[in-house]
Amino acid sequence: MTKRLFAMLVMLGVTTLGCATETDDEAEDIGTQDDAVIDDMQDGLAKKLPESVQILHGDGKNFCTGVLVAPKLVLGAAHCIWGNDYKIRAPFVDKEPVVKVKKTEVLSRDNSDPSSRDLGIFVLEEAIKLDQYAIPTKIGKQADDGEKFKGVAVGRKKQERMAPLVKSKTLTIKSGKDAGYTNGLKTEYYSSGGDSGGPLFLVEDGKITHKLVGVERQPEPKKNVDWFTRIDDKSLDLIKKYK
């Protein structure tokens, strides 16, 4: 959705999610694209990253993506958190559990400011048990100093509430500070929307790890980038508060 439309909907008390935001002039390029992770950037189901989950809003329509960082904690985008009725579905866990959310908290609600931390947490009523949860990992300082990393992002195959979660092809991760995303990271453009809050994992020595370095914030196709809120001390403090 465009920022202008998003602002109008908020004023009217209506929210439409399931899409990362993009600027007004970019909306025309995206049009009615049905892909979330765009087709030529998809690299199969994210089965080896079972901590990746679907966030389902209680209205039966809206949705986002998130990641389990502990048995009862899901990290996602702050702009996905509104109202008080959510369920978390873990499609790669045995019996595909669907668990209610009992509490949420965000770091910032100012998604219009690129320097804000568009990140929040969902506290679950019941545990979702995994052998391995995402490992929140800070790479911001190294990225700001010019170091480049490799990673894989997870999002929906299509912009549909129950669409399968897929992983992207390997992406290059850089700092976002030069564009004003001082708490952000950027990759090549891989998503047309529909996967806000989707996790970004490090790839080391050619292998996908469970090291979580960011969550999807928004695509910017005209600049051929996707923006993520990076894991930093503030987000680690939020996780520790409920862990």
C-alpha positions in Angstrom: 0.0 0.0 0.0 1.2 3.6 -0.5 2.1 5.7 2.5 -0.6 8.2 1.5 -3.2 5.5 1.4 -1.9 4.0 4.6 -2.3 7.4 6.4 -5.8 7.8 5.1 -6.8 4.4 6.2 -5.4 5.0 9.7 -7.3 8.2 9.9 -10.5 6.4 9.0 -9.8 3.6 11.5 -9.2 1.0 8.8 -6.0 -0.9 8.3 -5.1 -3.1 5.4 -2.0 -5.3 5.9 -0.4 -8.3 4.2 1.7 -5.8 2.3 4.9 -4.0 3.1 4.6 -0.3 2.3 6.1 1.4 -0.7 6.3 5.0 -1.9 3.5 6.5 -4.1 5.5 6.5 -7.3 6.5 2.9 -6.8 2.9 1.6 -6.4 2.3 1.9 -10.1 5.3 -0.4 -10.8 3.9 -3.1 -8.4 0.3 -2.8 -9.7 -1.6 -6.0 -9.2 1.4 -8.2 -8.7 0.3 -11.4 -7.0 3.7 -12.6 -5.9 5.0 -11.8 -2.4 8.5 -13.2 -2.9 8.7 -12.4 -6.6 8.8 -15.5 -8.8 12.3 -15.3 -10.1 13.7 -14.8 -6.5 12.0 -17.8 -4.9 14.1 -20.8 -3.9 11.6 -23.3 -2.6 9.7 -23.8 0.6 11.4 -22.6 3.8 11.2 -26.1 5.5 14.7 -25.9 6.9 13.8 -22.6 8.7 10.7 -23.9 10.7 10.9 -20.9 13.0 9.4 -18.9 10.2 5.7 -18.4 10.9 2.5 -16.8 9.5 0.9 -14.0 11.5 -2.9 -14.2 11.0 -5.1 -11.2 12.1 -8.4 -11.9 13.7 -10.4 -10.2 11.0 -9.8 -13.2 8.7 -8.2 -11.1 6.0 -5.0 -9.4 7.1 -1.7 -11.2 7.5 2.0 -10.7 8.0 5.1 -13.0 8.5 7.2 -13.5 11.6 9.8 -15.6 13.3 10.0 -17.6 16.5 12.9 -16.5 18.7 11.7 -18.5 21.7 8.9 -21.1 22.4 6.4 -18.3 23.1 7.9 -15.3 21.3 7.4 -14.2 17.7 9.3 -11.2 16.3 7.7 -9.2 13.4 7.2 -5.8 12.0 5.6 -3.1 14.2 3.3 -1.9 11.5 1.7 -5.4 11.5 0.6 -4.9 15.2 -2.8 -3.3 15.6 -5.9 -4.4 17.4 -5.7 -7.3 19.9 -6.6 -10.5 18.0 -3.9 -12.5 16.3 -3.0 -16.2 15.8 0.4 -17.6 14.8 0.6 -20.5 12.5 3.8 -22.6 12.2 3.4 -24.4 8.9 6.7 -26.3 9.1 6.1 -27.7 12.6 4.5 -31.1 13.2 0.7 -30.8 13.0 1.0 -27.2 11.9 0.0 -25.6 15.2 -2.1 -22.4 15.3 -1.6 -20.5 18.6 -3.3 -17.4 20.0 -1.4 -14.3 20.9 -1.9 -12.9 24.4 0.2 -9.8 24.3 2.1 -7.6 21.9 4.6 -4.7 22.1 6.3 -2.5 19.5 9.5 -0.5 19.5 8.0 2.3 17.2 4.8 3.0 15.4 6.3 5.7 13.1 6.7 3.8 10.0 7.0 7.0 7.9 10.4 7.7 9.5 13.1 5.5 8.0 15.2 5.8 11.1 12.5 4.3 13.3 12.7 0.6 14.5 9.7 -1.0 12.7 9.8 -4.1 15.0 7.5 -5.7 17.5 6.9 -8.9 19.5 4.0 -11.3 19.8 3.8 -13.2 23.1 2.0 -16.5 22.6 -0.5 -18.3 25.0 1.1 -21.6 24.3 4.6 -22.7 23.4 5.5 -23.8 19.8 8.3 -26.4 20.3 11.3 -26.5 18.0 14.7 -28.0 18.1 16.2 -24.7 17.0 14.8 -21.1 17.2 16.0 -18.1 15.4 19.2 -16.6 16.9 19.0 -12.8 17.0 22.3 -11.6 15.7 23.7 -8.1 15.4 25.6 -7.2 12.3 24.8 -3.4 12.2 28.1 -2.0 13.1 30.0 -4.2 10.7 27.5 -3.3 7.9 27.8 0.4 8.7 31.6 0.0 8.5 31.2 -1.4 4.9 31.2 -5.1 5.5 28.8 -7.1 3.2 27.0 -10.2 4.2 25.0 -12.9 2.5 21.5 -13.9 3.6 18.2 -15.5 2.8 14.8 -13.9 3.5 11.5 -15.7 4.1 8.1 -14.6 2.9 4.8 -15.8 1.3 4.9 -17.3 -2.1 1.9 -15.2 -3.0 0.1 -12.2 -1.5 -2.5 -14.5 0.1 -3.3 -15.1 3.8 -2.5 -18.8 3.7 0.1 -18.9 1.0 3.1 -21.1 1.7 6.3 -19.6 3.1 9.2 -19.7 0.8 12.8 -18.7 1.0 14.5 -16.3 -1.3 17.6 -16.9 -3.3 20.8 -15.7 -1.6 20.9 -11.9 -1.2 23.6 -9.4 -0.4 23.1 -7.6 2.9 24.4 -4.1 3.3 23.9 -1.2 5.7 20.9 1.1 5.2 22.3 4.1 7.0 23.2 6.1 3.8 19.5 6.1 2.8 18.4 7.2 6.3 17.6 3.7 7.5 20.1 4.1 10.4 18.5 1.1 12.2 18.1 -0.9 9.0 19.7 -3.2 6.5 19.1 -3.5 2.7 19.1 -6.3 0.2 18.4 -6.6 -3.5 14.7 -6.3 -4.3 13.1 -9.7 -3.8 9.5 -8.9 -2.6 6.6 -7.0 -4.0 4.9 -7.0 -0.6 2.8 -9.4 1.4 5.6 -10.5 3.8 6.0 -7.7 6.3 8.0 -9.0 9.3 9.5 -11.8 7.3 12.9 -12.9 8.7 16.3 -12.4 7.2 18.9 -15.1 8.0 22.6 -15.1 7.5 24.2 -17.4 4.9 27.7 -18.4 6.0 30.1 -20.5 3.9 27.3 -21.1 1.5 25.0 -22.5 4.1 21.8 -21.0 5.5 22.0 -20.5 9.3 19.4 -19.7 11.9 21.1 -16.4 12.7 18.4 -13.7 12.4 19.7 -10.3 11.5 16.6 -8.4 10.5 12.8 -8.4 9.7 11.2 -7.2 6.5 10.0 -3.6 6.6 9.2 -2.6 3.0 10.3 -3.0 -0.6 11.5 -0.1 -2.8 11.5 -1.5 -6.3 12.6 1.6 -8.1 15.9 1.5 -6.2 16.0 -2.3 -6.5 16.2 -2.8 -2.7 14.2 -4.3 0.1 14.5 -2.7 3.6 14.8 -4.6 6.9 14.8 -3.5 10.5 18.0 -4.8 11.9 18.5 -6.7 15.1 20.2 -4.3 17.6 20.4 -3.7 21.4 16.8 -2.3 21.5 15.3 -5.4 19.9 17.4 -7.7 22.0 16.1 -5.9 25.1 12.6 -6.4 24.0 13.1 -10.1 23.5 14.8 -10.4 26.9 11.8 -8.7 28.5 9.5 -11.6 27.6 11.9 -14.5 27.2 
